[in-house]
Amino acid sequence: MIKASTALYGVLGHPVRHSLSPILHNAWIESHGFDAAYVALEIAPERFEVALAGLAASDFRGLNVTTPFKERAAAASSTQSEIVARIKAANCLTLKTGQVHGDNTDGAGLVADLDARAPDWRDLDGPVIVLGSGGAARSILSALTTILKRPIIVINRDQVRAEETAQAFQPYPIQIGSWADLPSFLAGASLVINATSQGLNGLSPFSPDFAQLAPEAIIYDTIYAPAKTAFIEAAEAVKRRSFNGIGMLVGQGALSFEIWFGVRPDLHSGLTTLEGAMKL
């Protein structure tokens, strides 16, 4: 029950009506007995900064930020974590007395999901391919360059943006390539991550030929709506391991929850909750 004392949290995005974050966070809030509520807030792109300032001045305590606002959320933050200062993108905001602190839990959330569902992924041979150079891609790169030593390749349509992304993680030797280069880079890759919005809600689907990948390779789509994108179907067609973004959503959500409430919720329970919701 929402009361006058209930602390408010939410997720900002455009679109955001597909978001499962309210189901996830409200289940965790209930299980821990906190007096809080979490909602989805659809914000028109041209109104993002105004909306954020209003929420920061209200009783909202924390916000997650999704497409297309992560870079603008970082720019609008009063203070930033070290990760946000480096990658210029925030997906987790803590609000207090009109001030906004920006953090980013996306990359760490993906790593937590891979550790849980594919424990051997860190030991695989071959390059890692990250598709995209946006906020999600840079957060993932921040996490990967901290724990891996094997080659990482960033594939992006905008080569200038890709070069800027690679430079942000120097001295880690990130290689860049264009979309046309993808087929040649796939041979021998151990992990391929789609960190673009291609395929979100079924729009602009794409399905690379993953037959060149080693049998133990992993294909990861950060999108979870739909649950099975053309990207995932392409992986299944050649019998390669594949995961959609539901586990990353749970992982980054758990880290956001810990920032706000001081306790890390159970990832398995969160994944079970969302998998059940997606079947409804």
BAMINU-39545 format. One record per residue (C-alpha): residue number from 1; residue in three letters; z, y, x. Coordinates in steps of 0.5 Angstrom, whole numbers, plus 500, padded with zeros to 3 digits. Example, Ala and Ser with C-alpha at 12.3 -4.5 7.8 and 13.67 -1.06 7.14 Angstrom:
<recs>
[1 Ala [516 491 525]]
[2 Ser [514 498 527]]
</recs>
This chain:
<recs>
[1 Met [500 500 500]]
[2 Ile [498 507 503]]
[3 Lys [504 512 502]]
[4 Ala [505 519 505]]
[5 Ser [508 516 511]]
[6 Thr [502 512 513]]
[7 Ala [498 513 519]]
[8 Leu [491 514 519]]
[9 Tyr [485 511 523]]
[10 Gly [478 510 522]]
[11 Val [471 509 525]]
[12 Leu [466 514 526]]
[13 Gly [458 512 525]]
[14 His [451 513 522]]
[15 Pro [450 508 519]]
[16 Val [457 505 519]]
[17 Arg [457 502 512]]
[18 His [456 495 515]]
[19 Ser [462 496 520]]
[20 Leu [467 490 520]]
[21 Ser [472 494 524]]
[22 Pro [476 496 517]]
[23 Ile [477 489 516]]
[24 Leu [479 487 523]]
[25 His [484 493 524]]
[26 Asn [487 492 517]]
[27 Ala [488 485 518]]
[28 Trp [492 486 525]]
[29 Ile [496 492 522]]
[30 Glu [498 488 516]]
[31 Ser [500 482 521]]
[32 His [504 486 525]]
[33 Gly [507 490 519]]
[34 Phe [505 497 521]]
[35 Asp [505 503 516]]
[36 Ala [498 504 517]]
[37 Ala [491 504 514]]
[38 Tyr [484 504 518]]
[39 Val [477 506 514]]
[40 Ala [470 507 515]]
[41 Leu [467 514 516]]
[42 Glu [460 516 515]]
[43 Ile [458 522 519]]
[44 Ala [452 526 518]]
[45 Pro [449 527 526]]
[46 Glu [449 534 525]]
[47 Arg [456 535 523]]
[48 Phe [460 530 528]]
[49 Glu [463 535 532]]
[50 Val [466 539 526]]
[51 Ala [468 532 523]]
[52 Leu [472 530 529]]
[53 Ala [475 537 530]]
[54 Gly [478 536 522]]
[55 Leu [480 529 523]]
[56 Ala [484 531 530]]
[57 Ala [487 537 526]]
[58 Ser [489 532 520]]
[59 Asp [494 526 520]]
[60 Phe [489 521 523]]
[61 Arg [492 518 529]]
[62 Gly [486 514 532]]
[63 Leu [478 513 531]]
[64 Asn [473 508 534]]
[65 Val [466 511 535]]
[66 Thr [460 507 534]]
[67 Thr [452 509 534]]
[68 Pro [450 514 535]]
[69 Phe [456 518 537]]
[70 Lys [459 515 543]]
[71 Glu [456 520 548]]
[72 Arg [458 526 544]]
[73 Ala [465 523 543]]
[74 Ala [466 524 550]]
[75 Ala [464 531 551]]
[76 Ala [468 533 545]]
[77 Ser [474 530 548]]
[78 Ser [480 534 551]]
[79 Thr [482 529 556]]
[80 Gln [478 523 558]]
[81 Ser [480 516 561]]
[82 Glu [477 515 568]]
[83 Ile [472 510 565]]
[84 Val [469 515 560]]
[85 Ala [469 521 566]]
[86 Arg [464 516 569]]
[87 Ile [460 513 564]]
[88 Lys [460 520 559]]
[89 Ala [461 515 553]]
[90 Ala [467 514 549]]
[91 Asn [468 509 543]]
[92 Cys [476 510 542]]
[93 Leu [479 516 541]]
[94 Thr [487 518 540]]
[95 Leu [488 524 536]]
[96 Lys [495 528 537]]
[97 Thr [496 535 535]]
[98 Gly [489 537 535]]
[99 Gln [487 534 542]]
[100 Val [483 528 543]]
[101 His [483 523 548]]
[102 Gly [477 519 550]]
[103 Asp [477 512 552]]
[104 Asn [472 506 552]]
[105 Thr [473 499 551]]
[106 Asp [466 496 550]]
[107 Gly [465 493 556]]
[108 Ala [472 490 557]]
[109 Gly [471 488 550]]
[110 Leu [465 484 552]]
[111 Val [468 481 558]]
[112 Ala [474 479 554]]
[113 Asp [469 475 549]]
[114 Leu [465 472 555]]
[115 Asp [471 469 558]]
[116 Ala [474 466 551]]
[117 Arg [467 463 549]]
[118 Ala [463 462 556]]
[119 Pro [469 461 561]]
[120 Asp [463 459 566]]
[121 Trp [459 465 566]]
[122 Arg [463 469 572]]
[123 Asp [460 463 576]]
[124 Leu [453 462 574]]
[125 Asp [448 464 579]]
[126 Gly [442 469 578]]
[127 Pro [442 476 576]]
[128 Val [445 479 570]]
[129 Ile [440 483 566]]
[130 Val [442 489 561]]
[131 Leu [437 492 556]]
[132 Gly [439 499 555]]
[133 Ser [442 505 558]]
[134 Gly [446 508 553]]
[135 Gly [454 509 552]]
[136 Ala [454 501 550]]
[137 Ala [450 499 556]]
[138 Arg [454 504 561]]
[139 Ser [461 501 559]]
[140 Ile [458 494 560]]
[141 Leu [456 496 567]]
[142 Ser [462 499 568]]
[143 Ala [466 492 567]]
[144 Leu [461 488 570]]
[145 Thr [460 492 577]]
[146 Thr [468 491 577]]
[147 Ile [468 484 577]]
[148 Leu [461 481 579]]
[149 Lys [458 481 586]]
[150 Arg [451 478 584]]
[151 Pro [445 483 582]]
[152 Ile [445 487 576]]
[153 Ile [438 489 573]]
[154 Val [438 495 568]]
[155 Ile [431 495 563]]
[156 Asn [430 501 559]]
[157 Arg [424 505 556]]
[158 Asp [426 512 559]]
[159 Gln [426 511 567]]
[160 Val [429 517 568]]
[161 Arg [435 515 564]]
[162 Ala [435 508 567]]
[163 Glu [436 512 574]]
[164 Glu [441 516 572]]
[165 Thr [445 510 570]]
[166 Ala [444 506 576]]
[167 Gln [446 512 580]]
[168 Ala [453 513 576]]
[169 Phe [455 506 579]]
[170 Gln [453 507 586]]
[171 Pro [454 504 591]]
[172 Tyr [453 498 587]]
[173 Pro [446 496 588]]
[174 Ile [443 496 581]]
[175 Gln [436 495 580]]
[176 Ile [432 498 574]]
[177 Gly [426 496 571]]
[178 Ser [421 498 565]]
[179 Trp [421 494 558]]
[180 Ala [414 492 561]]
[181 Asp [418 489 567]]
[182 Leu [422 484 563]]
[183 Pro [418 478 563]]
[184 Ser [418 478 570]]
[185 Phe [426 479 571]]
[186 Leu [428 474 566]]
[187 Ala [426 468 571]]
[188 Gly [432 466 574]]
[189 Ala [437 471 570]]
[190 Ser [444 468 569]]
[191 Leu [446 473 563]]
[192 Val [441 477 559]]
[193 Ile [445 483 555]]
[194 Asn [442 487 549]]
[195 Ala [446 493 549]]
[196 Thr [440 497 545]]
[197 Ser [440 498 538]]
[198 Gln [434 494 537]]
[199 Gly [435 489 531]]
[200 Leu [441 493 528]]
[201 Asn [441 492 521]]
[202 Gly [434 488 522]]
[203 Leu [430 494 524]]
[204 Ser [426 494 530]]
[205 Pro [427 487 532]]
[206 Phe [425 484 538]]
[207 Ser [424 477 541]]
[208 Pro [423 476 548]]
[209 Asp [421 469 551]]
[210 Phe [427 466 554]]
[211 Ala [424 459 556]]
[212 Gln [424 462 564]]
[213 Leu [431 462 564]]
[214 Ala [436 457 567]]
[215 Pro [439 452 562]]
[216 Glu [446 454 563]]
[217 Ala [444 462 562]]
[218 Ile [447 466 557]]
[219 Ile [443 471 552]]
[220 Tyr [448 476 549]]
[221 Asp [446 481 543]]
[222 Thr [451 486 542]]
[223 Ile [449 487 535]]
[224 Tyr [453 483 530]]
[225 Ala [449 486 523]]
[226 Pro [445 481 522]]
[227 Ala [449 476 525]]
[228 Lys [443 472 527]]
[229 Thr [438 477 530]]
[230 Ala [431 476 532]]
[231 Phe [434 476 540]]
[232 Ile [439 471 538]]
[233 Glu [433 466 534]]
[234 Ala [429 467 541]]
[235 Ala [435 464 545]]
[236 Glu [436 458 540]]
[237 Ala [428 457 540]]
[238 Val [429 455 547]]
[239 Lys [436 452 546]]
[240 Arg [440 457 551]]
[241 Arg [447 459 549]]
[242 Ser [447 465 545]]
[243 Phe [452 470 542]]
[244 Asn [452 476 538]]
[245 Gly [456 482 538]]
[246 Ile [462 480 533]]
[247 Gly [466 477 539]]
[248 Met [465 484 543]]
[249 Leu [467 488 537]]
[250 Val [473 484 536]]
[251 Gly [475 485 544]]
[252 Gln [474 492 544]]
[253 Gly [478 493 537]]
[254 Ala [483 489 540]]
[255 Leu [484 494 546]]
[256 Ser [483 500 542]]
[257 Phe [489 497 537]]
[258 Glu [493 496 544]]
[259 Ile [492 503 546]]
[260 Trp [494 506 539]]
[261 Phe [500 501 537]]
[262 Gly [502 498 544]]
[263 Val [501 491 542]]
[264 Arg [495 487 543]]
[265 Pro [493 483 537]]
[266 Asp [490 476 538]]
[267 Leu [483 475 539]]
[268 His [482 469 536]]
[269 Ser [485 471 529]]
[270 Gly [481 477 529]]
[271 Leu [474 473 530]]
[272 Thr [476 468 525]]
[273 Thr [478 474 520]]
[274 Leu [471 477 521]]
[275 Glu [467 470 521]]
[276 Gly [470 469 514]]
[277 Ala [468 476 512]]
[278 Met [461 475 514]]
[279 Lys [460 469 510]]
[280 Leu [462 472 504]]
</recs>
